[in-house]
Amino acid sequence: MKTRPSISCAVLAVILSGCGGGGGGLTAIMSGGTCQSAPACGGDIVGSWSFASTCLGVDVSSFTADCPSSTAYANGFQITGMITYDADMTFTLMSTMSGSVVAKYPAACLTPADGARVTCDQLGPALLATGKYASVDCLPDGAACDCTVGTTPQTFTGSGTYSITDGVLLAGTADESDYCVKGDGTAALGTHPGSPVMGHPGLIAGSLTLTKQP
């Protein structure tokens, strides 16, 4: 049963992890290159901090799960916003994550069992029509399709308590990172593997640079 002319459920599953399914996930590839871990030197974290730069580990496994010969990598993912650590050991956070995934689908991924070959011109609009992405641009590369998928920005707001032990900052119950406050008005955070990054559970790792606000 085809969901659109010449676009089969099997082909959409390449990116959506099944027709009507969740998919659109954010493989452990760092967006922005190799991320440097922050030293756990600690320091006075009290104050309001904006996110100056981020290097994020983004899970893009759902983009390749149904076609082993496809590839995908995260592109330009970043977190913007602000976090405030108060002296009473509480914090408030507002963060927005945005970025895109670049995926290459060879001919084997574009030809379902019924043999109706899907073109790049068909694949892009079909993916965008799901409403799961901010933008989709698919261009032919020989027999393959190179698709740049812009994810819908995700905004997270939260608050709670935090604790500090030996240069490790634990915000809430899961967001754990090494941190180091520098003398130039910046701080470096390096999240522990498997820890959510600033409230965004789709991220699997990250290193962040914070700038203290007046």
C-alpha positions in Angstrom: 0.0 0.0 0.0 1.6 3.2 -1.1 1.3 6.4 1.0 2.0 8.7 -2.0 2.3 8.0 -5.8 5.5 6.1 -6.3 6.5 6.5 -2.6 6.2 3.3 -0.7 6.1 2.8 3.1 9.4 0.8 2.9 11.2 3.8 1.4 9.8 6.3 4.0 10.9 3.9 6.7 14.5 4.6 5.8 14.2 7.9 7.5 11.0 7.7 9.6 11.7 4.3 11.2 8.4 3.0 9.9 5.4 4.7 8.3 3.6 6.8 10.9 6.4 6.0 13.4 8.6 8.3 15.4 11.9 8.5 13.6 13.5 11.8 12.8 15.9 11.1 15.6 18.8 13.1 16.3 24.6 7.9 15.5 27.0 9.0 17.8 28.7 11.6 15.6 29.9 14.8 16.9 28.4 17.8 15.2 31.2 20.3 14.8 34.1 17.8 14.9 36.1 16.4 17.8 34.9 17.7 21.1 37.3 18.5 23.9 36.4 17.3 27.3 36.2 20.0 30.0 38.6 19.6 33.0 36.8 19.1 36.3 38.5 22.0 38.0 35.3 23.3 39.5 35.0 26.9 40.6 32.2 29.4 41.4 29.3 28.5 39.0 26.8 30.9 40.6 25.3 33.3 38.1 23.6 33.5 34.7 25.4 32.0 31.8 24.7 32.1 28.0 25.8 29.3 25.7 28.7 30.6 23.6 29.5 27.4 21.7 28.5 23.8 21.8 30.0 20.5 20.4 27.3 17.9 20.4 27.0 14.1 20.0 23.8 13.6 18.0 22.0 10.3 17.5 21.1 10.0 13.8 20.7 6.2 13.7 17.1 6.4 12.6 18.2 7.9 9.3 20.1 4.7 8.3 18.4 1.9 10.3 16.4 0.5 7.4 19.1 0.7 4.7 22.6 -0.4 5.9 24.2 1.0 2.8 23.0 4.6 3.6 25.1 7.0 5.6 24.2 10.1 7.8 26.0 12.6 9.9 24.9 15.6 12.0 25.6 19.0 10.7 25.8 22.3 12.6 23.9 21.2 15.7 24.0 23.8 18.4 22.3 24.8 21.7 21.4 28.4 22.4 19.9 30.0 25.4 20.8 30.5 29.1 21.1 28.7 32.4 21.2 30.3 35.8 22.8 28.7 38.9 21.6 30.4 42.1 23.4 30.4 45.4 20.6 28.4 47.0 21.6 25.4 44.8 18.7 25.8 42.4 18.9 26.4 38.6 16.7 27.6 35.8 17.3 26.7 32.1 15.9 27.7 28.7 17.7 26.1 25.8 17.0 25.6 22.1 18.6 23.0 20.0 18.8 23.2 16.2 20.7 21.7 13.3 20.5 19.4 10.3 21.3 15.9 9.3 23.0 15.1 5.9 22.0 11.7 4.6 23.1 9.8 1.5 20.7 7.1 0.1 22.1 4.9 -2.7 19.9 3.3 -5.3 19.4 0.2 -3.2 17.6 2.4 -0.6 15.3 4.0 -3.2 13.9 0.9 -4.9 11.3 -0.9 -2.8 10.2 -4.5 -3.4 7.6 -3.4 -6.0 10.4 -2.0 -8.2 9.0 1.5 -8.3 12.1 3.6 -8.2 11.8 6.8 -6.0 13.5 9.9 -7.4 15.1 12.6 -5.3 12.5 15.0 -6.5 9.8 12.7 -5.0 11.7 11.8 -1.8 12.2 15.3 -0.6 8.6 16.5 -0.7 7.4 13.1 0.7 9.6 13.5 3.8 8.7 17.2 4.3 5.0 16.3 4.1 5.2 14.3 7.2 5.5 17.5 9.3 8.5 16.1 11.2 11.2 18.3 9.7 11.7 22.1 9.2 13.1 21.6 5.7 14.2 18.8 3.4 16.4 19.2 0.3 17.3 16.1 -1.7 19.6 16.4 -4.7 20.8 13.6 -7.1 24.4 12.3 -6.9 24.6 9.8 -9.6 22.1 7.1 -8.7 22.0 8.2 -5.1 20.1 11.0 -3.3 21.9 13.4 -1.0 19.4 14.9 1.5 19.9 17.7 3.9 17.2 17.5 6.6 16.7 20.5 8.8 15.3 19.4 12.2 12.6 21.4 13.9 14.2 23.5 16.7 13.5 22.0 20.1 13.1 24.3 23.1 13.5 23.0 26.6 12.7 24.9 29.8 13.4 23.5 33.2 14.3 24.2 36.8 15.4 22.2 39.8 18.2 21.7 42.2 21.9 21.1 41.5 24.9 19.7 43.4 28.6 19.9 43.0 31.1 17.2 43.9 34.8 17.3 43.0 34.3 19.4 39.9 31.3 17.4 38.7 28.0 19.3 38.4 24.7 17.4 38.6 21.6 19.3 37.6 18.4 17.5 38.5 18.9 13.8 38.6 20.5 13.0 35.2 22.2 16.0 33.6 25.8 15.4 34.8 29.0 17.1 33.6 32.5 18.0 34.5 32.9 21.7 34.7 35.6 24.3 35.0 35.1 28.1 35.6 37.8 30.1 34.0 39.2 33.5 35.0 38.0 35.1 31.7 34.3 35.0 32.4 33.7 31.7 30.7 33.1 28.2 31.9 33.5 24.8 30.2 31.2 21.9 30.6 31.7 18.4 29.4 28.7 16.1 29.8 29.2 12.5 30.9 28.3 9.8 28.3 24.6 9.0 28.3 23.7 12.1 30.2 21.1 14.5 28.7 22.7 17.7 27.5 20.9 20.7 28.9 17.6 18.9 29.0 17.7 17.5 25.4 17.6 13.7 25.7 18.2 13.2 22.0 21.8 14.2 22.6 24.3 11.6 23.8 27.3 13.7 24.6 28.4 17.3 24.5 31.0 19.9 25.5 29.8 23.5 26.0 31.4 26.8 26.6 29.4 29.3 28.7 29.8 33.0 29.0 28.8 34.7 32.2 26.3 37.5 32.0 26.6 40.8 34.0 
